[in-house]
């Protein structure tokens, strides 16, 4: 039995309610029969369990500190892989430095899958304004990423207004396809992924839509089955943690 931890440092592990409980059910619907996946957290009081938001580099940096503690606890508890809970993949490098089990970044994973199935792809994400300038991250090496399109709503609004968000996804997805030549699309936000509208959206805009939630879960399963993890030559254990 493979065990995968979906990191959520502030979650009351084993006592989830509301949106976190819904998300765990979605995660479990994606896995194969020989895989167990849990939303894994540190907080023991279910009344304090929460689903936070990451909408800036500052918030991403703060979340990484908690995710490190959570991930170490998950590895110690016997989980075979961990998934970062944010589509922006905060803390990939430090998490890989302190863990030996695979660390799966959902945003990067979904982008790489897009690059496998299309010569050009775009990202739909939260926030306002027009098309965001394409940023080519050295860690991704994704030269096929041609555009990023905000849907005009914040992360909390994505959760509160699913139909409005879907309509915005269709609008921006068509822009990506028709004006930027995208042959595939993915999401830059896990809350968008957890809406589970990727198949519906794909039909509406005419190209494959890669859901980072599904991509991360299936990639974690694959890495565990293959017995492959990140390179410790590239991500060595920090000197302060070496015995």
PyMOL commands that set and color helices and strands:
alter all, ss='L'
color gray80, all
select helices_A, chain A and resi 18-30+46-48+57-76+92-98+106-117+155-160+162-180+190-193+198-205+212-226+239-241
alter helices_A, ss='H'
color red, helices_A
select strands_A, chain A and resi 2-7+35-40+81-83+102-104+121-125+131-132+145-150+184-187+208-210
alter strands_A, ss='S'
color yellow, strands_A
deselect
rebuild
show_as cartoon
